[in-house]
Amino acid sequence: LESSLLTQPWASVRFGESTFLAKVCFRDTGYILLISDLSTVWYESADAEAVGQRSKELNKRLTVHVSSFLNHLCNLVCPLLAGQPGATTAFFCHRSPSGLRLHVKSELSGLPFYWDFHCCPAPLEMVFRHLVRPLIQMNLVLQCQVQELISLLVQKDAEIEDYRESGATLSRDRLRTKPFQKETFQQNFMAEVRSGAS
């Protein structure tokens, strides 16, 4: 389950006044949920047996197979992560020193349906694998792309200057651009990053 979770994208979700990043993977054999407020990362991994036991405690009037129960739970949570929560489904979040509990309230076969995700702080290795390492890798990729684009702009400016020195003129003056200034670009970029982080 956790290896499958690695391929799932993070999604931004909002519970009340709080915004989280979350990712989840459901299978017939259970599920794994990872959720973070960028200060703490919590997770829950539950197999079919644990899901069956909790479903009996929370939904005494419902008698469905665990795989059907997991499929229904997936159909409630995945639209939320896609930004399209169901109109009849409500999510509530409660944080405590020991962890995070995510309450789900909906319907199944015309009966009330309840579920609680019991999330505890994620191990450091899991945080590194799912959050830190992908962020560092993406940052390195973006840095390489920026350097390539800067190099291309400098080359284009040199090419345009060569045309000008050869007597070429623009047919439309509105297309005229100023030479690219690497230092100014980097200063402006860092200023925007700092203002966005504050």
Disulfide bonds with the S-S distance in Angstrom:
none
